[in-house]
Each structure stands twice: as C-alpha cells, then as structure tokens.
Amino acid sequence: MGEKFKSKETREKISKTLKEYFKDKTNHPMLGKNHSEETKQKLSQFFKEYFKKHKSPNLGRHHTEEAKKKMSLFQKRKTLSDEHKKKIGESLKKWNKEVGMPPEIRKRIAEKQRGKRLSKETKRKISEANKGNVSWMKGLTKKDPRVKKLIEKSLETKKQLYKEGKLKPWNLGKSWSEEVRRKISLKRKGRTYEEIMGKEKALKFKKKLSEMMKKRVSGKNNPMYGKFGESNPHFGKPAEHGKLEFRNDLGEA
C-alpha cells in the first residue's frame, strides 16, 4: 500500500487514463453498491493500525493554487439534500464522541490561531456568504441545553486562560473616574441585589460572596478573633443597627 510512483510523467499518464475511463460512470466497479457495516468496521480498523506505523502519503505535500481553485469550484456547485446534511452531522458527532481530535493537536491548532485577526476583506467575504442564512441559535434562550453547553465551555476556557496568564481582564490596571463611581452609586442606591441582577444571578453572587468572605475572615483571619468581654471594642456600647439595645454577652456600660 502507498506505493510511490517516482516518475511524474507516469502519474500524469495514469491520471489521464483513469479520467477518460471513468467519464462513463457505469465503468465504476462500486456504482450503486455500498459497503456493509462489517466491511466499514474492518476498513476503519485496518487504516487506524496502518497509520500508527506508517506516515500518510500526503504528509508534507501541498495542493497547488490551481488545484485548490478547482476543488473550490467543484464544492460550490454541489447541493446537499437535508437528509445528506443530517447524515454528515450524525457521522461527525459519532466521530467526535468515539475518536475525536487528540488534545495535543487541538492545542497546536489553538496556539497557531491565537492572536490572528481577520482582514476587512475576509470579514466582508464571510458577511456576503452568510447573508440570507438563518442562524441555528435564532430564537434560542439560555435555558436551551445547547446554549448552556456553549456558555459553560466558554467559561471553562476563559478560566484556564486566566490561570495560564494568557488572558487578562479588560479592566486590569484601570480605575473608575469619580463621575462614573458617583453614577454607579446613585443607580444602585436603595436597591437589592435581586433588583439589580435578578433572583438567579443574585443567589449565585451571594453564595460566591459568602464563600469568599468565609475564607478571608474565618478563624484567626477574623479581626475580632479571640476578643471577648472588655477586650471587644463594642463592649458596653449600644448597637446602632439594633434600636440602641445592648448585647447581653458584651455587657452594659
């Protein structure tokens, strides 16, 4: 397998002969036939084992610009049926679940793409190509499992990047002006967390805040740790927030 034809001329002759022969599609030995599931499994296993020991025959080779153009034109002319698209989608899902791309290759691709910016011309082309297409996310809400999965994955990636120091907060080293602080303060004054950010977010925020404060001021980290009776700065003083009542455990003046 993978026999190399040393002569370029020989390869061109074979290519030309086969093209002429297969102009008549009925000459193709597999016309109208399909491999059984068993055969597909055998072929898949064979190629997996083979490429563990051998290099791909296309390794290090690149398509010419002319070849790329031909392939592009050929693909643009193709129109896939909904059933065909569905099969491709299912096949890709199965491949990602059972095989998937090795983590080291994913990392290599990510490193190569990171920091790259699309030119205005490329953006314009993408925009033109997508005009008239309806986004698969149209009409979906955050409750949809697909959207939830995307959000969770995005958060995990961001956390990892922050941890590795590859991503920094946009406001790092920046501070609000007095005017902005005043506006924020006025907007939030007299409002609860629930009113500002909604019940669900407020609950999560409070929980996070509680856990953070427990770590900061629990035990010996608490400035009031070990201070009882007269050693407590509030000893003998009425609580301002408690209708000027005295706490029994602190004593009265």
N, C-alpha and C positions, 0 to 999 in steps of 0.2 A: 504494500500500500504506500501511497505517497511517492511513487516513482518520479524522479526528476528528469525532464527532457532537456538535455544540455543545449540543444540547438534551438534558437528562437524561430528559425525557419520551419523546423519540424512542428513546433507547437502551432504556428500560424496555419500550416497545411491541414493539421488535424482539426483545428477550429473551423476552418473554411468548409472542410468535408462534412463535418457534423451539422453545421448550419444549413447546408444545402439539403442534407438527408432529412433533417427534422422540420424542413419547411412544410412538408406534408405530415401533419400531426399524427396521422394514422400509423406512421412508421415507429412511433414511440412505443417501446415494449410495455410501459406501465399505463398506457392510455386506458382510462376507465377502471383501473384497478386500484385497490387500496391495501396497504399493509395491515395485517391483523394486529391486535393489541399485543399478542405474544411476540410477534416479529419486531414490533416497535420497541418493546422492552429489551429484547436481545440486542438490537442495534444500538440502543441507548447505552446499555451496559458495556458493549464492546468498545464504543468510542470513548467512553469515560476512562476505561482501563488503558486504552491505546494512548490517549493524550496525557496520561500520567507519566508515561515513559518516553514519548516522542514529542518533538516540537511540532507546532502547527505548520503546514506547508506555506502558509501566508505570513508567517512571523517575519517582521522586518520589511515586508513588501507593502507598497502603497499604490493606490489607484491613480492613474493619470487624470489630469483635469478633464480630458476628453471623455474618459470612461465614466467619471463622476457625473458629467453632464448628461450622458446617455442614460445612466441609471436613474437620474433625477427625472428626466422626461418620461421614462417608462413608468415610474411610480406615480407621476402626476396624472397619467392617462387612466390609471386603474381606479375603478369604483367598486368598493366593497359593499356587499349586502349587510343588513343589520345582523343576520344570522352569523355571517362570516366574522364580523366585528366582535360579536358575543363570544364566539369560539376562541378568537385570539385573546380576548380578555381573560377567559377562564384558563386558557393554557398558560398565560403569563402569571396568573395568581397561583396556579399549581406549581410552576417552576420556582417562583419566589418562596413558596412555602416549603417545598421539598429540597430544592437545591440552593437557590439564592446566590447572590454575589458575595465572594469571600470578603470579610471585614477589611483585610489589608488593601484589596483593590478599591473598595469603597473609599477608604481613607486617602489612597493615592489620587483618586479622581477628585475628591473634595479639595485636597491640597492644591491640585493643579488649577481648579476653577476658582478658588477663593481669591477675592480681590479683583477679579476680572470685571470690566464694565462693558456693557453693550453700547456700540456706537449709535448715533441718532439714526443712521441709515438702517441699521439692523432692527432697531425698535420700530421704525416706520414700516419695514417689511413684515414684521411679526403682526403689527396692528392691521395692516392690509389683509394679511392671510386669515386673521381671526374675525374680520368683520362679517356679521351675519350669523356667526356661530353662537349658540346659546350655552352659557357656562353650566357645567354639571352641578355647580353649587347654587344656582339661582333658585330662590325660594326656600333654601335650607336654613335651619336655625341651629344654634349652638347645642340644642338637645339631640340633634341627629348624631348617631354613633360615628359616622364618617367624619363629621366636622370635629367631634370631640377627640377622635383619634389624631387628627391633624394638629389640633391645639396642644394636646399632650406631648406629641412627638417634637413639636416646635419648642416647647418649654424645656424639655429634656436636653435638646441640642444646645439651647441657649445657656442652660446651667453648666453644661460640660465646657462650653467655650469660655464662660466666665471663669470657671475653675482653672482652665489651662492658661488663662491670661490672653487668649486670642481675641476676646471681645470685651469691650469696656463700656460701662454705662454712658449714654449720650451726654448726661449732665455732670459727669465726673469733673471735679475741679471748678464747676460753675456754681454761682450763688444767686439767689433771687434778689432783685433790687427791692428797696424799701417799699416802692409803689406797688410792686407785684405782691409782696408779702401782705400789705395792707388790704389789697383787693381779695386775696385768698381768705384772709381772716374774716373779712366782712361777709363773704359768701358762705362761710361755714358757721359763723356765729349763731348760737342758739339752735343748731341743727344736730340731730343724732347721726351716728354712722349709717343707720338704716336709711335715713332720709337722703344722705349724701350718695351712698353707693348701692343701695338696695339691700334687702334682707340677706340673700345668699352670700354676697360678697362681704357684707358687714360681719356675718357669723364667722367666715373664714379668717377675716382680718383680725377679729377679736381673739380668736383661738391662737393665731400666729403671734399676736402681740403678747398674749398671756404666757405662751411658751418661752418667748424671748426674754420677758421680764423675770420669769422663774429662774432662768439660767443666770441672769445678771445679778439679781438681788436675793437669791436663796441662800440660806445658811450664813456663813461668815462674810459673804459678799454684801449682805444687808447692812446698811449703816447703823441700824438700830439693834443689830445682833448683840445679845447679852446685856442689854440695858434695861434694868428693871427698877421699879421704885424711884428713889430720888435721883438715880443716875439717868433716868429717862427725861429728856428735855421738856416733855409735856406734863411732867409731874406737877399736880396742883393747878393746872391751867384748864379752863373750860374749853370744850371742843367747839370751834367756831361753826362747824358744819352740823353740830348736833344740838341746836337750840340752847347753847350755852350750858349744857349739862356736864357733870363731872363723871369721868370713868372711875368706877369703884376700885379697879385694880391699880389705878395711879394715885389715888388719894385726893383729898381736898386741901385747899390752901388754909 
